[in-house]
Amino acid sequence: MEHRGFVKTYWRLQEVSVKLRLRRIGKTHRPHYRVCVLDSRKPQGGAYIESIGHYDPLIGDDKKKFSIDKARAEYWLSMGAQPSATVHSFLRSLEVSGLVTPKVKRRRRKSSADAKKPSKESLARSAKKNAKKATRKAALAKKAALAKKAASPEGSESSS
């Protein structure tokens, strides 16, 4: 079956998002991956459309770490498949045609000139709030002092 970016489902055509990504097939402490073409809605270890290569991260030689069928990769890229970040780096090192570099959104840093300065209203609000807190604290301290004085035996004798 040849995928053209669409899959027929019952009575209508539905667009399929196809991805090129790694699928782990190795044992515990011995990772090994297949470079597979998958429907993006499928789980990473689930069924895949086609296997186009493999990757063994424990091999020392960088040239032998992975092998990908360049023609099949170019075909799937022409069909609109999106590679994962790792597969993208492999395809870039193979110089595969049709590879589009993903746009990276970068945050703009705020300089000191761009930093928002507090308005007069917000300064007035915070001053009012701080004053309110200070009066509450003073009232609580006064109340605590009076309670302490009333509780002590010396305070009751001196008042008589």
C-alpha positions in Angstrom: 0.0 0.0 0.0 1.4 3.4 -1.0 0.8 6.3 1.4 0.2 9.6 -0.3 -0.4 11.6 2.8 -4.1 10.5 3.0 -5.8 7.4 4.3 -9.2 6.3 3.3 -11.4 5.8 6.4 -14.8 4.4 5.8 -16.4 7.1 3.6 -14.0 10.0 3.8 -10.4 10.8 3.3 -8.4 11.7 6.4 -5.0 13.4 6.4 -2.3 11.4 8.1 0.7 13.0 9.8 3.6 10.8 9.0 6.8 10.9 11.1 10.3 9.6 10.7 11.5 8.6 14.2 13.4 6.0 16.2 11.9 2.8 17.5 13.7 1.0 20.3 14.4 -2.7 19.7 17.4 -3.3 21.9 17.7 -5.2 25.2 18.1 -3.7 28.7 21.4 -1.8 28.8 22.0 -2.6 25.1 20.0 0.0 23.1 19.4 -0.4 19.4 17.0 1.5 17.3 15.2 1.2 13.9 14.6 4.4 11.9 10.9 4.0 11.0 8.1 5.7 9.2 5.2 5.9 11.5 1.7 7.5 11.7 2.2 10.1 14.4 -0.9 9.0 16.2 0.6 5.5 16.9 2.7 4.8 19.9 6.5 4.9 19.6 6.8 1.1 20.0 3.7 0.4 18.0 3.1 -0.7 14.4 5.1 1.2 11.7 4.6 1.8 8.0 8.2 1.1 6.9 11.7 0.6 8.4 14.3 2.6 6.5 17.4 2.1 8.6 18.9 1.4 12.0 21.0 3.2 14.7 23.3 1.6 17.3 24.5 4.2 19.8 27.2 2.0 21.4 29.3 1.6 18.3 32.4 3.8 18.5 32.8 4.8 14.9 30.4 7.6 14.0 30.1 6.5 10.3 29.0 3.0 11.3 26.6 4.1 14.1 23.6 4.4 11.7 22.6 3.4 8.3 19.5 4.8 6.5 18.2 4.1 3.0 18.7 7.5 1.4 16.3 7.0 -1.5 13.4 5.9 0.8 14.1 8.8 3.2 13.9 11.3 0.3 10.7 9.6 -0.9 9.0 10.0 2.5 10.3 13.5 2.9 8.7 14.4 -0.4 5.4 12.9 0.8 5.5 15.3 3.7 6.9 13.1 6.5 8.4 15.1 9.5 11.7 13.7 11.0 12.3 13.8 14.7 15.3 15.9 16.0 17.7 12.9 16.1 16.6 11.5 12.7 16.9 15.0 11.3 20.5 15.2 12.4 21.2 11.8 10.8 19.6 12.9 7.5 21.5 16.1 7.5 24.8 14.2 7.9 23.8 12.0 4.9 22.9 15.2 2.9 19.5 14.0 2.0 17.6 16.2 -0.4 14.2 17.6 0.5 15.2 18.1 4.2 13.6 21.2 5.7 15.2 22.7 8.8 12.6 23.3 11.5 12.0 26.8 12.7 13.1 27.3 16.3 11.2 29.8 18.3 13.6 31.9 20.3 12.6 34.1 23.2 13.7 37.6 23.1 15.5 38.7 26.2 14.3 41.8 27.9 16.9 44.5 28.2 16.9 46.9 31.2 15.3 49.5 28.9 12.4 47.1 28.1 11.8 46.2 31.7 8.4 47.3 32.8 8.5 50.1 35.4 5.8 50.2 38.1 3.1 52.9 37.5 2.2 55.5 40.1 -1.0 53.7 40.8 0.7 50.4 41.6 3.2 52.2 43.8 0.4 53.9 45.7 -1.5 50.6 46.1 1.6 48.8 47.5 2.4 51.8 49.9 -1.2 51.6 51.1 -1.0 47.9 51.6 2.3 48.1 53.5 0.8 50.8 55.8 -2.2 48.6 56.5 0.1 45.7 57.4 2.2 47.9 59.7 -0.9 49.2 61.6 -2.2 45.6 62.0 1.2 44.5 63.3 1.3 47.3 65.8 -2.2 46.6 67.0 -1.4 42.9 67.5 1.8 43.7 69.3 0.0 46.1 71.7 -2.7 43.5 72.3 -0.1 40.9 73.1 1.7 43.2 75.5 -1.5 44.0 77.4 -2.4 40.3 77.6 1.1 39.5 78.9 0.9 42.3 81.5 -2.5 41.1 82.7 -1.3 37.5 82.9 1.8 38.3 85.0 1.3 38.3 88.9 3.4 41.5 89.2 1.0 43.4 86.9 -2.1 42.6 89.0 -0.4 43.7 92.3 0.9 47.0 91.0 -2.6 48.0 89.7 -4.1 47.6 93.3 
